Amino acid sequence: MQKQGYDIIRVTEVLPTTATDTEILELARVENRIVLTQDLDFSALVALGGYVQPSLITLRLSSAHPDLGSQRLLEVLPQLEQVLVEGVAITIEDNGMRYRKLPIR
């Protein structure tokens, strides 16, 4: 995805492997990044914590293979760029997606 111009970092490049989900969300908020995950814990933290940033993308695909996730993201990201700036929680599935504006009430 970096070849397509997306500025991507892995959490382990900037935080220890023991970093908590809350620490990851805070890093993303401070650095104005988007969290991309398959971990549903992030959705719960964002909702319960009243977050307005960072935006969160949760992949709920039939396969966890990285190539499938990358392909699906490349298909939908152009449609999502504006709402991602505004602060949203997005769930991307094989054949659809849904999103909610943050904070989730």
Order of alpha helices (4+ residues) and beta strands (2+ residues): alpha-alpha-beta-alpha-beta-alpha-beta-beta
